[in-house]
Amino acid sequence: MRAGLDSTSDVKRDDSIKIKALLHKDVSTRVSVGGKKYLIITDDLTPRDGRITTKVYLGGAIVLTRDTDLNEIAEEDLTEKKVLGLLHRQHEMIAELLRKESQKKTMTPSDYLDEVRELLQRKSNRRALELLGAALVEYPDEPFLLSYYGCLEAVANKNVATGIELCERALALLDKRFPADKERHFPTFYLNLGRAYVAAGRKKQAVETFEKGLSYDASQKDLLWEMQKLGVRRKPVFPFLQRTNPLNKYVGWLLHKLKGYA
């Protein structure tokens, strides 16, 4: 199977697409975008977990994942021919997404994040997830994009293991790249990771993660709201002061720092 592309395009697709027979099938395609070489692999994992999963790799790391849940399809319609058709359509959709991204006007990570935040405000989680996937094609190691993508992968796409892994990777990248700014950005990163834990049903880890975020900013409204939804109210350092008081915020942050050196 081979898709013909304009020879002037900066996207080249390998003409080798492999299909394995029997119950497990996979399709793989190599795509080059702007000098970066991606490997797209789509697996039909039925009947093991009822999903068709497409993963995009860059340098061995997963930069994009897309799932189709076959459990939502009536059993009588779940023929081998239909599953194979779904597998190919999903695979080709991701390959086409990569091709289109190469022809778009260049956007910065901040441009993508602005659009993503606007979509999230409108509760368009799926569209935000798709946009983040496109952004990560261009910026696979951008911690802000990874953090939001991981959160939505867990919350909107129910792919909790990958979502948590990406949120943790984003935190590690942020700490390494922007050590001076981590106090300012860590609350959001812990918020995203905590929400991924909530989606996975791991309440204890979620609470601990939200607590870490609040240690950097005790007045962060989204973190406080998530804690409230879990039925947890964080005690301020000085109960006789409002929890948003700068003294509570600063001493809480200081105690967190000292704890890290203990």
C-alpha positions as CSV (number, residue, x, y, z in Angstrom):
1,M,0.0,0.0,0.0
2,R,1.5,3.3,-1.0
3,A,0.2,6.9,-0.9
4,G,1.4,9.2,-3.7
5,L,2.5,12.6,-2.5
6,D,3.6,15.7,-4.4
7,S,7.3,15.4,-5.1
8,T,7.7,19.0,-4.0
9,S,6.4,18.3,-0.5
10,D,8.8,18.0,2.4
11,V,7.0,15.0,3.6
12,K,8.1,11.6,2.3
13,R,6.4,8.3,3.1
14,D,8.1,5.0,3.0
15,D,6.4,2.6,0.6
16,S,6.6,-0.2,3.0
17,I,3.5,-0.9,5.1
18,K,3.5,-4.2,6.9
19,I,0.4,-6.2,7.7
20,K,0.5,-9.3,9.8
21,A,-2.2,-11.8,9.5
22,L,-4.3,-13.8,12.1
23,L,-5.9,-12.1,15.2
24,H,-3.1,-9.5,15.7
25,K,-2.3,-7.1,12.9
26,D,-0.1,-4.0,12.7
27,V,0.6,-1.4,10.1
28,S,3.8,0.7,10.1
29,T,4.8,3.8,8.1
30,R,7.8,6.0,8.2
31,V,7.1,9.7,7.6
32,S,9.7,12.6,7.3
33,V,8.5,16.0,8.3
34,G,10.9,19.0,8.3
35,G,13.9,16.8,8.5
36,K,12.5,14.8,11.5
37,K,11.8,11.1,10.8
38,Y,8.7,9.6,12.5
39,L,7.6,6.0,12.7
40,I,3.8,5.4,12.9
41,I,2.7,2.0,14.2
42,T,-1.0,1.0,14.5
43,D,-1.8,-2.2,16.4
44,D,-5.1,-4.1,16.5
45,L,-4.8,-5.6,20.0
46,T,-8.1,-7.4,19.8
47,P,-9.3,-9.6,21.5
48,R,-6.8,-8.7,24.3
49,D,-8.1,-5.3,25.3
50,G,-10.5,-4.3,22.5
51,R,-8.5,-1.3,21.2
52,I,-6.9,-0.2,18.0
53,T,-3.9,1.9,19.0
54,T,-1.7,4.2,16.8
55,K,1.6,5.4,18.2
56,V,3.9,7.9,16.6
57,Y,7.6,7.5,17.5
58,L,10.5,10.0,17.2
59,G,13.9,8.7,18.1
60,G,12.4,5.8,20.0
61,A,10.1,8.0,22.2
62,I,6.3,8.1,21.8
63,V,5.2,11.6,20.9
64,L,1.5,10.9,20.0
65,T,-1.0,8.2,20.7
66,R,-4.5,7.6,19.4
67,D,-7.0,4.9,20.4
68,T,-10.2,3.5,19.0
69,D,-12.3,1.6,21.5
70,L,-13.8,-1.4,19.8
71,N,-16.1,-2.2,22.8
72,E,-18.3,0.7,21.6
73,I,-19.0,-1.3,18.4
74,A,-21.8,-3.8,18.3
75,E,-20.4,-7.4,18.5
76,E,-22.3,-8.5,15.4
77,D,-20.6,-5.7,13.4
78,L,-17.1,-6.5,14.7
79,T,-15.9,-8.5,11.8
80,E,-12.3,-9.0,10.9
81,K,-12.9,-7.0,7.7
82,K,-14.4,-4.0,9.7
83,V,-11.6,-4.1,12.3
84,L,-8.9,-4.1,9.5
85,G,-10.7,-1.2,7.8
86,L,-10.8,0.8,11.1
87,L,-7.1,0.1,11.6
88,H,-6.1,1.4,8.2
89,R,-8.4,4.5,8.4
90,Q,-6.9,5.5,11.8
91,H,-3.4,4.9,10.6
92,E,-3.9,6.9,7.4
93,M,-5.5,9.7,9.4
94,I,-2.4,10.1,11.6
95,A,-0.1,9.9,8.6
96,E,-2.2,12.6,6.9
97,L,-2.0,14.8,10.0
98,L,1.8,14.7,9.9
99,R,1.8,15.6,6.2
100,K,-0.5,18.6,6.7
101,E,1.5,19.9,9.7
102,S,4.5,20.2,7.4
103,Q,2.6,22.6,5.2
104,K,1.2,24.8,8.0
105,K,2.5,28.2,8.9
106,T,5.1,27.7,11.7
107,M,3.6,28.1,15.2
108,T,5.5,28.5,18.4
109,P,4.8,26.3,21.5
110,S,3.2,29.4,23.1
111,D,0.9,29.8,20.0
112,Y,-0.2,26.2,20.4
113,L,-0.8,26.6,24.2
114,D,-2.9,29.7,23.7
115,E,-5.2,27.8,21.3
116,V,-5.3,24.8,23.6
117,R,-6.2,26.9,26.7
118,E,-9.0,28.5,24.7
119,L,-10.3,25.1,23.6
120,L,-10.2,23.9,27.2
121,Q,-12.2,26.9,28.3
122,R,-14.9,25.9,25.8
123,K,-14.7,22.3,27.1
124,S,-13.4,21.1,23.7
125,N,-11.1,18.5,25.2
126,R,-10.9,16.3,22.1
127,R,-10.0,19.1,19.8
128,A,-7.4,20.4,22.3
129,L,-5.9,16.9,22.4
130,E,-5.7,16.7,18.6
131,L,-4.0,20.2,18.5
132,L,-1.5,19.2,21.2
133,G,-0.7,16.0,19.2
134,A,0.0,18.2,16.1
135,A,2.2,20.5,18.2
136,L,4.2,17.7,19.6
137,V,5.1,16.6,16.1
138,E,7.0,19.9,15.8
139,Y,8.1,20.2,19.4
140,P,8.4,16.6,20.8
141,D,10.3,17.6,23.9
142,E,8.5,20.8,24.9
143,P,7.5,20.2,28.6
144,F,4.4,22.5,28.5
145,L,2.9,20.7,25.5
146,L,3.8,17.3,27.0
147,S,2.2,18.1,30.3
148,Y,-1.1,19.2,28.8
149,Y,-1.1,16.4,26.3
150,G,-0.5,13.8,29.0
151,C,-3.3,15.2,31.2
152,L,-5.8,15.1,28.3
153,E,-4.6,11.7,27.1
154,A,-5.5,10.4,30.6
155,V,-8.7,12.4,31.2
156,A,-10.3,12.6,27.7
157,N,-8.8,9.6,26.0
158,K,-8.7,7.3,29.1
159,N,-5.2,6.3,28.2
160,V,-4.1,6.8,31.8
161,A,-0.7,4.9,31.8
162,T,0.6,6.9,28.8
163,G,-0.9,10.2,30.2
164,I,0.8,9.8,33.6
165,E,4.1,8.9,31.9
166,L,4.0,12.0,29.7
167,C,3.1,14.3,32.7
168,E,6.0,12.9,34.7
169,R,8.4,13.3,31.7
170,A,7.2,16.9,31.3
171,L,8.0,17.6,35.0
172,A,11.5,16.2,34.6
173,L,12.1,18.2,31.4
174,L,10.9,21.4,33.1
175,D,13.2,20.9,36.1
176,K,16.1,20.3,33.9
177,R,15.5,23.1,31.3
178,F,14.0,25.9,33.4
179,P,15.3,25.4,37.0
180,A,15.0,29.1,37.8
181,D,11.3,29.2,36.7
182,K,10.1,26.0,38.2
183,E,8.4,27.7,41.2
184,R,6.3,29.7,38.8
185,H,5.4,26.8,36.5
186,F,5.4,23.7,38.8
187,P,1.8,24.2,40.1
188,T,0.4,23.8,36.6
189,F,2.5,20.8,35.9
190,Y,1.5,19.1,39.2
191,L,-2.1,20.0,38.4
192,N,-1.9,18.2,35.1
193,L,-0.2,15.1,36.7
194,G,-2.7,15.0,39.5
195,R,-5.6,15.1,37.2
196,A,-4.1,12.2,35.3
197,Y,-3.9,10.3,38.6
198,V,-7.5,11.1,39.3
199,A,-8.5,9.7,35.9
200,A,-6.6,6.5,36.8
201,G,-8.5,6.2,40.1
202,R,-5.3,6.7,42.1
203,K,-6.6,9.2,44.7
204,K,-3.6,8.9,47.1
205,Q,-1.1,9.8,44.4
206,A,-3.4,12.6,43.1
207,V,-3.7,14.2,46.6
208,E,0.1,14.0,47.1
209,T,0.7,15.6,43.7
210,F,-1.8,18.4,44.3
211,E,-0.1,19.0,47.7
212,K,3.2,19.4,45.9
213,G,1.8,21.9,43.5
214,L,0.2,23.9,46.4
215,S,3.6,23.9,48.2
216,Y,4.8,26.2,45.3
217,D,1.6,28.3,45.3
218,A,-0.9,27.8,48.2
219,S,-3.5,30.0,46.5
220,Q,-3.6,28.2,43.1
221,K,-7.4,28.0,42.6
222,D,-7.4,25.0,40.3
223,L,-5.3,22.9,42.7
224,L,-7.5,23.9,45.6
225,W,-10.6,23.0,43.6
226,E,-9.2,19.6,42.7
227,M,-8.4,18.9,46.4
228,Q,-12.0,20.0,47.3
229,K,-13.5,17.7,44.8
230,L,-11.5,14.8,46.4
231,G,-12.8,15.8,49.8
232,V,-9.5,17.0,51.0
233,R,-8.8,20.5,52.5
234,R,-5.2,21.5,53.0
235,K,-4.4,22.9,56.4
236,P,-2.6,26.3,56.2
237,V,0.7,26.8,58.1
238,F,-0.9,29.5,60.3
239,P,-4.6,28.6,60.8
240,F,-5.4,32.0,62.3
241,L,-4.6,33.6,58.9
242,Q,-6.4,33.2,55.7
243,R,-4.9,30.4,53.6
244,T,-4.3,33.0,50.8
245,N,-2.3,35.2,53.1
246,P,1.3,35.8,51.8
247,L,2.8,34.5,55.0
248,N,1.0,31.2,54.7
249,K,2.1,31.0,51.1
250,Y,5.7,31.8,51.7
251,V,6.2,29.7,54.8
252,G,4.5,26.8,53.2
253,W,6.9,27.1,50.2
254,L,9.9,27.4,52.6
255,L,8.9,24.3,54.6
256,H,8.6,22.4,51.3
257,K,12.1,23.5,50.3
258,L,13.6,22.6,53.7
259,K,11.8,19.2,53.5
260,G,13.5,18.6,50.2
261,Y,16.9,19.1,51.8
262,A,16.3,17.0,54.8
